[in-house]
Amino acid sequence: MKEYFKNFTLKKLCSLILGAAFIAIIFVSAVGGRHRVLAALRNTEGKNIVEVKDDIDSTYNDGVYRKADYINLCGLSANIMGMKELNGVLKLENGQLCNMPAGDVVYSDECATKLNELNKYLKEKDIELLYMQIPSKGGENTELLPKGISDSGDMLYDSLSASITDKGIDLLDMKVEFEENGFEQEEVFYTTDHHWTVSTAFFAYRKTVEYFNENYGTNIDEKYTDINNFKTEKYEDLFLGSHGKKTGRYYAGIDDFELITPKEEIDSEFVFDIISKNKVQEGDFRESLVYESHLERGEYFVSNPYAAYLGGNYALAKITNKNAPCDKKLLVLTDSMGYPLMSFMSLAFSEIEYADLRYYRDSSFVDVVNEYKPDTVMLIYSMTRLVDSVSFEFFDKLDVGAVME
Amino acid sequence: MLFSSSLFLFLFLPIVLVGYYILKITCKKLCNIWLLITSLVFYAWGEPNFVIILIASILMNYLFGLLIDKYKAKKTAARIILTVMVVLNLSLLFVYKYLGFAIDNLNAIFGNVLPVVEIALPIGISFFTFQAMSYVIDVYRGNGEVQKNPLNVGLYVALFPQLVAGPIVRYETVAREINHRQETVEDFCDGVKRFIAGLAKKVLLADILSLAADAAYKINAQGTGALPVSFAWLGAICYSFQIFFDFSGYSDMAIGLGKMFGFHFLENFDYPYISKSVSEFWRRWHISLGTWFRDYLYIPLGGSRVKTKARLVFNLLAVWALTGLWHGASWNFVIWGLMYFVLLTFEKLTGIPKKLKSGLTKALYRVFTLLCVLLGWVVFRAEGGTEAVNYLASMFSLAGNAFYSDYTGYVFNNNAVLLAFAVILSMPTFKKLRELASKNRILDGIADILTPITYLALFVLSVAWLVTGSHHPFIYFNF
């Protein structure tokens, strides 16, 4: 060591700084990331050493110290290099992010066939079935895809719509509605998330009410769908969506988030019964259905403002509005796309029970139908639901593990 | 466990370094034991079942080392022991790596006479078997002292920096350092620099370019004519860069890690893509493997100093067929090896390219060399002969395939910046620039200051890509 410092040159100093900085980074990271290891070491009951090792292996990367900063840096460097693809996420020509298309997919009529069986079953019980089909990002508009990338999304969407219509199932085709009302993709979806915006969900709510009024004999007053009877609060740069969490805030930016809530004139008293979690909330729209904690500014990679409506994924829940203009009972099958939409729909309908087949395992869906006895069953599905193995299984009790979005 | 993983960087390495240097201060004798234990943990982390094979190989070769040393004076006995050692080591390798392949081929010839076996391949078995054989052979040749302590043999064979992906460290290289190494601040810092360079090559170049290569092979697998000519070339080029930066990056990390603990491994890559001939390519690519085969097979067979050309050709055939086979139990590796046999025999027998005089002919031969290497990698990467033939046919527009597709343009644009860096870093560009800068005091000083900044930036960026992306292929599982 003494020898080293004897003829101490600038080169040696710089080399020493590098060595010291490297040691500092790996040791600080080791200490900062110790929680995952300690958690795995504490949770060893019934596990052998290989299983404990596998636990550490599979979770360590998730808990890397300052991981969010690294992801941001990765996204920034990818942006500088002009990369259109990062970590399974594609950047469209309009700057929005979407899942990398899966490539050429052959349409299968299986889902429409299962839907048709459900429709027949419900018809025998005088229950209406309405299928709301939501397009996915990217596939909707091939002009937005980078040259050379193809997406079967449009083909699948159109094939399914045609098949559903042919089978005589009631369809609310949101792609048609968006086109007819001049929506651009930037308005429909968040830049960094796969969900549609709250404003788009509000538009879908308006179209749902119109459909019910035109086709199911309801008479819901226009005031319940008039945006002037709602407050819009804008939260700028709040939302780093699902795609953004994979690519960082500097790859495509951060989304603004809008919270739309009813004004006093159309507000009501609600009971939000999260059946699968044995939890009940009561109060007006904001008190019972809005989770304001999700709107607090915090870690972009942890927060999920989209869950401000209804709070998250539940296997089974029910919203009751005693003062609703329409006394129809709705049973809805949906995923997270449905959160804001169902929140708005609860202003119009007296009861909405909803299930998510990605999580619901207590019985089959038709068992829920028979127990709940709705007037209308509604499916609010995006194209993502076509490729999981559970969302169209209506007659069997599911026993597979939860399917993630 | 991979070097390019957060677990290695932020858990394993800090623990090993802390333990090692605390022991160095408090109880130096335990340093080697610590390194051995942590190396076995490193191997067992990825291969909990096969660590027994590694330990068995260590013990077997330790005993052979003792026996050879005991009977050194009795040439015949020593030779018999050496032969038995070689047979047993190669048998171990054969059973785990080649038995299934051999049975499949015998069944194909004689019609399902043997039961099909599926034996999992222990990672790194080719590396540590060759390394263990090197120990015994070097003891036999007197190129290194026999180790009385089995733990030291274990350390030599299993040292984690070079265990799963080389370089194949010859015993004579590190024999003295096992017991008499000196860890210095200068070596440690050099090791850090080397490690970071390797990590950056692997994560920022190899792993990302691998996506383009994989995409090309995926399209190729869809059927004849599916892969456009331009994408075939793009995919082949990306794979050539992938395998170079992955393999050389891993070697850099191994050399860097070795230095952190006072070991000095020899270089394994020396800018192979600037080679002027195929012979030069193999003096620059996977140097440790080439020299292993040269010193332990080619020269004992007589090398180039043989009486007849037929014997020379035979020696070359033996080396290159086995070099191909070493890389994997599959005919495409053998064909790849034999391709080099043909090219190297051509160069040895004709004296080309030494005979080339004009700049133009030398340049053309250099292009020819690079082309052969590139086409060789296509065969190397393919899973089977049909895939290789289809891919090559696509490259030369012999598959009824289109010349271009928009997807080719997309992939190229997505990787353009990295490809540019890959080309630059395949040449000793920065080395030359640094040498030039060192001739001017001010520039030398600026270069000194920029060096740690650049390396730190590369390290942080590498970690960023490491923790973000999920695509970090380990391409040595065949070896």
Chai-1 contact restraints between the chains, C-beta under 6 A:
chainA,res_idxA,chainB,res_idxB,connection_type,confidence,min_distance_angstrom,max_distance_angstrom,comment,restraint_id
A,Y4,B,V185,contact,1.0,0.0,6.0,A-B,restraint_1
A,L10,B,G445,contact,1.0,0.0,6.0,A-B,restraint_2
A,L10,B,D448,contact,1.0,0.0,6.0,A-B,restraint_3
A,K11,B,D448,contact,1.0,0.0,6.0,A-B,restraint_4
A,C14,B,D448,contact,1.0,0.0,6.0,A-B,restraint_5
A,C14,B,T451,contact,1.0,0.0,6.0,A-B,restraint_6
A,C14,B,P452,contact,1.0,0.0,6.0,A-B,restraint_7
A,S15,B,C189,contact,1.0,0.0,6.0,A-B,restraint_8
A,L16,B,C189,contact,1.0,0.0,6.0,A-B,restraint_9
A,I17,B,P452,contact,1.0,0.0,6.0,A-B,restraint_10
A,L18,B,V192,contact,1.0,0.0,6.0,A-B,restraint_11
A,L18,B,P452,contact,1.0,0.0,6.0,A-B,restraint_12
A,L18,B,Y455,contact,1.0,0.0,6.0,A-B,restraint_13
A,G19,B,F188,contact,1.0,0.0,6.0,A-B,restraint_14
A,G19,B,C189,contact,1.0,0.0,6.0,A-B,restraint_15
A,G19,B,V192,contact,1.0,0.0,6.0,A-B,restraint_16
A,A21,B,L456,contact,1.0,0.0,6.0,A-B,restraint_17
A,F22,B,V192,contact,1.0,0.0,6.0,A-B,restraint_18
A,I26,B,L9,contact,1.0,0.0,6.0,A-B,restraint_19
A,I26,B,F10,contact,1.0,0.0,6.0,A-B,restraint_20
A,I26,B,P14,contact,1.0,0.0,6.0,A-B,restraint_21
A,F27,B,P14,contact,1.0,0.0,6.0,A-B,restraint_22
A,S29,B,F10,contact,1.0,0.0,6.0,A-B,restraint_23
A,A30,B,F10,contact,1.0,0.0,6.0,A-B,restraint_24
A,A30,B,P14,contact,1.0,0.0,6.0,A-B,restraint_25
A,G33,B,F10,contact,1.0,0.0,6.0,A-B,restraint_26
A,V50,B,P48,contact,1.0,0.0,6.0,A-B,restraint_27
A,Y60,B,S6,contact,1.0,0.0,6.0,A-B,restraint_28
A,Y60,B,L7,contact,1.0,0.0,6.0,A-B,restraint_29
A,N61,B,S6,contact,1.0,0.0,6.0,A-B,restraint_30
A,N61,B,V467,contact,1.0,0.0,6.0,A-B,restraint_31
A,V64,B,S6,contact,1.0,0.0,6.0,A-B,restraint_32
A,V64,B,V467,contact,1.0,0.0,6.0,A-B,restraint_33
A,K67,B,V467,contact,1.0,0.0,6.0,A-B,restraint_34
A,Y70,B,V463,contact,1.0,0.0,6.0,A-B,restraint_35
A,Y70,B,A464,contact,1.0,0.0,6.0,A-B,restraint_36
A,Y70,B,V467,contact,1.0,0.0,6.0,A-B,restraint_37
A,I71,B,T468,contact,1.0,0.0,6.0,A-B,restraint_38
A,L73,B,A464,contact,1.0,0.0,6.0,A-B,restraint_39
A,C74,B,A464,contact,1.0,0.0,6.0,A-B,restraint_40
A,C74,B,W465,contact,1.0,0.0,6.0,A-B,restraint_41
A,C74,B,T468,contact,1.0,0.0,6.0,A-B,restraint_42
A,M81,B,V417,contact,1.0,0.0,6.0,A-B,restraint_43
A,M83,B,N414,contact,1.0,0.0,6.0,A-B,restraint_44
A,K84,B,N414,contact,1.0,0.0,6.0,A-B,restraint_45
A,E85,B,N414,contact,1.0,0.0,6.0,A-B,restraint_46
A,N87,B,T468,contact,1.0,0.0,6.0,A-B,restraint_47
A,N87,B,G469,contact,1.0,0.0,6.0,A-B,restraint_48
A,P146,B,Y410,contact,1.0,0.0,6.0,A-B,restraint_49
A,K147,B,D406,contact,1.0,0.0,6.0,A-B,restraint_50
A,G148,B,D406,contact,1.0,0.0,6.0,A-B,restraint_51
A,G148,B,Y407,contact,1.0,0.0,6.0,A-B,restraint_52
A,G148,B,G409,contact,1.0,0.0,6.0,A-B,restraint_53
A,G148,B,Y410,contact,1.0,0.0,6.0,A-B,restraint_54
A,I149,B,Y410,contact,1.0,0.0,6.0,A-B,restraint_55
